[in-house]
Amino acid sequence: MGHQIAPDTTKPSGVVPTHYHCYRWSGSGQEWDRMSRTDSLDLNSPDRPPVRTVEWLGKSPRFIEAVHTDPAGARNWLVAEWERACERAMNPVPDWVRNDDRAERALHGIRTCCWPTYSQWLVGGMVVFMSVVGTDQGCH
């Protein structure tokens, strides 16, 4: 059995997003561990964050925290969520991870359809995932 090759993300996807979904999932470390076990791994479960960022589009809309029609608005949501997560991070987050370069890279990713995802372990044993994914589907 051969391996599947991931799509080349350096090439344009052909999709021109009309809006951007801002996704957020959080859960306890035990919940994340349970969902990640190979004996119970259900990648299609509506309750589990996806393995590939673009697969958020197939998950329950309850994970959509915001919808923006411009890349900068979606980036601003992602950066604000990231900053909130950093304030509650289990371990100190270095300054080099919390700077304007990160925001610019996220904006570039959104504009080029290379969807950014951030994650952070929080105090209390919680984990949070935040992603932005654009779509051209008339889903709203």
Secondary structure, DSSP 8 states (H G I E B T S, - for coil): --------TTS--S---SEEEEEEEEEEHHHHHHHH-TTT--TT-TTS--SSGGGGGGS-GGGEEEEESSHHHHHHHHHHHHHHHHHTBSS---GGGSSHHHHHHHHHHHHTT---EEEEEETTTEEEEEEEEEE-S---
